[in-house]
């Protein structure tokens, strides 16, 4: 091994995976009867309507992060997990940072019996806690890789990765193994100014890369942009659970990622036989377009729409476009590459090109915010 190779190997071993971290503020005094009113993203996404259709039943969402504390609003959905930190032991149900607990709460918090407390997007999904980052919100790529391998072995069907940074051969292998195992992998695009581009694993083909919007649905300044971005979700002033029974408020693509992972859990609950790439397709095909028509680097294919993702008539990938009549609530146009040719990255999301007579499904027009909502079926 040359001197240059030795230095490169040493740098890789020391590299950290930095969560697309929200700016968290702990609140020991935040009452449980007020926290739900502060969860503006639930109303913005019409989660109550979505939860009348599905609540994440039967779905396991793995959360490789700083661990997950058994918060009163979350503990009924918390499984025994693991830690992959060197020299550490535990079942993943310990969190000194609050980051992992916050992400888990956004996915599957169930609130309290009196109707107070925080609620997640999929309040009946199960959380598989994996402590792969330390209290400083940093960790090694190979520890994240080991966590993903654990999630595969435990039959998780969604993996929510609210982190990004450098990759390693082991991490690349684990991400690709998860995709091959029919797992929906969701990852944070990254936070500006710490991150200047979409980091790994969000940049991996097949992973759903998530950016953020603010309370008005506009691009959140904290969210990085890039050609890998697939969808966006609320990322500003997001309230969730924290350690020691507290609550936290965060801003960052971490929160948006957990919200999208919750959306994926709802789809997998409503459509248990739907392959992972079709779950991703539902998210992108029913997203509400923002910015320039079609896919763009700030919004991807748009803001997720929970109700449309669960109810819209979305033909499967691989259909000939000439044989498809999209519903009025969810039409779109093919994205165009630099050469003007139609592309499928983002629409298919998971990078699986399923041939059907040589054609691919393209929506004629992206859904806009003023389009009529899809009919809710129960």
QUIKA-V267150 format. One record per residue. N is the residue number from 1. RES is the residue in one small letter. PSI is psi in whole degrees, 0 to 359 (none if undefined). Layout:
n={N N}
res={RES RES}
psi={PSI PSI}
This chain:
n={1 2 3 4 5 6 7 8 9 10 11 12 13 14 15 16 17 18 19 20 21 22 23 24 25 26 27 28 29 30 31 32 33 34 35 36 37 38 39 40 41 42 43 44 45 46 47 48 49 50 51 52 53 54 55 56 57 58 59 60 61 62 63 64 65 66 67 68 69 70 71 72 73 74 75 76 77 78 79 80 81 82 83 84 85 86 87 88 89 90 91 92 93 94 95 96 97 98 99 100 101 102 103 104 105 106 107 108 109 110 111 112 113 114 115 116 117 118 119 120 121 122 123 124 125 126 127 128 129 130 131 132 133 134 135 136 137 138 139 140 141 142 143 144 145 146 147 148 149 150 151 152 153 154 155 156 157 158 159 160 161 162 163 164 165 166 167 168 169 170 171 172 173 174 175 176 177 178 179 180 181 182 183 184 185 186 187 188 189 190 191 192 193 194 195 196 197 198 199 200 201 202 203 204 205 206 207 208 209 210 211 212 213 214 215 216 217 218 219 220 221 222 223 224 225 226 227 228 229 230 231 232 233 234 235 236 237 238 239 240 241 242 243 244 245 246 247 248 249 250 251 252 253 254 255 256 257 258 259 260 261 262 263 264 265 266 267 268 269 270 271 272 273 274 275 276 277 278 279 280 281 282 283 284 285 286 287 288 289 290 291 292 293 294 295 296 297 298 299 300 301 302 303 304 305 306 307 308 309 310 311 312 313 314 315 316 317 318 319 320 321 322 323 324 325 326 327 328 329 330 331 332 333 334 335 336 337 338 339 340 341 342 343 344 345 346 347 348 349 350 351 352 353 354 355 356 357 358 359 360 361 362 363 364 365 366 367 368 369 370 371 372 373 374 375 376 377 378}
res={x x x x x x x x x x x x x x x x x x x x x x x x x x x x x x x x x x x x x x x x x x x x x x x x x x x x x x x x x x x x x x x x x x x x x x x x x x x x x x x x x x x x x x x x x x x x x x x x x x x x x x x x x x x x x x x x x x x x x x x x x x x x x x x x x x x x x x x x x x x x x x x x x x x x x x x x x x x x x x x x x x x x x x x x x x x x x x x x x x x x x x x x x x x x x x x x x x x x x x x x x x x x x x x x x x x x x x x x x x x x x x x x x x x x x x x x x x x x x x x x x x x x x x x x x x x x x x x x x x x x x x x x x x x x x x x x x x x x x x x x x x x x x x x x x x x x x x x x x x x x x x x x x x x x x x x x x x x x x x x x x x x x x x x x x x x x x x x x x x x x x x x x x x x x x x x x x x x x x x x x x x x x x x x x x x x x x x x x x x}
psi={131 168 319 317 323 317 317 318 321 319 321 319 332 352 149 154 115 119 144 67 140 158 104 140 120 149 96 336 352 114 147 336 357 340 323 325 331 348 73 332 335 317 320 321 1 48 332 320 316 321 347 348 317 151 12 13 137 6 136 122 118 137 87 114 219 12 168 120 142 71 145 331 357 339 331 340 7 119 173 130 227 171 141 10 139 129 0 155 157 175 16 353 52 135 115 357 324 349 308 322 321 317 317 321 322 330 310 22 140 359 192 164 337 11 6 180 177 150 140 174 324 78 359 7 157 142 127 103 132 114 98 357 153 185 339 6 22 157 172 145 322 333 322 319 315 323 320 320 322 318 320 315 331 8 34 147 351 138 124 114 96 56 159 169 222 164 175 161 320 321 318 316 319 320 314 326 321 318 319 336 12 36 136 117 122 134 151 137 324 162 130 139 358 322 133 356 169 118 184 141 4 332 351 131 128 337 139 110 127 128 187 154 163 193 336 358 8 162 128 127 334 342 128 160 162 163 345 347 134 307 168 160 167 136 7 130 54 117 140 189 161 180 163 31 11 183 161 158 129 154 123 167 348 308 316 322 314 322 317 323 321 321 319 323 321 316 317 333 316 324 75 340 6 125 158 320 332 329 313 321 319 320 315 321 333 0 149 119 140 159 207 148 136 187 139 170 345 323 354 230 1 185 133 146 102 313 315 322 333 340 338 151 92 105 150 161 146 352 146 131 329 344 6 132 99 150 155 334 353 67 154 171 153 144 155 136 181 332 6 357 152 144 162 353 127 308 312 332 305 6 14 111 108 112 141 89 23 2 163 152 129 132 142 331 136 149 132 165 333 7 150 145 156 154 132 122 144 none}
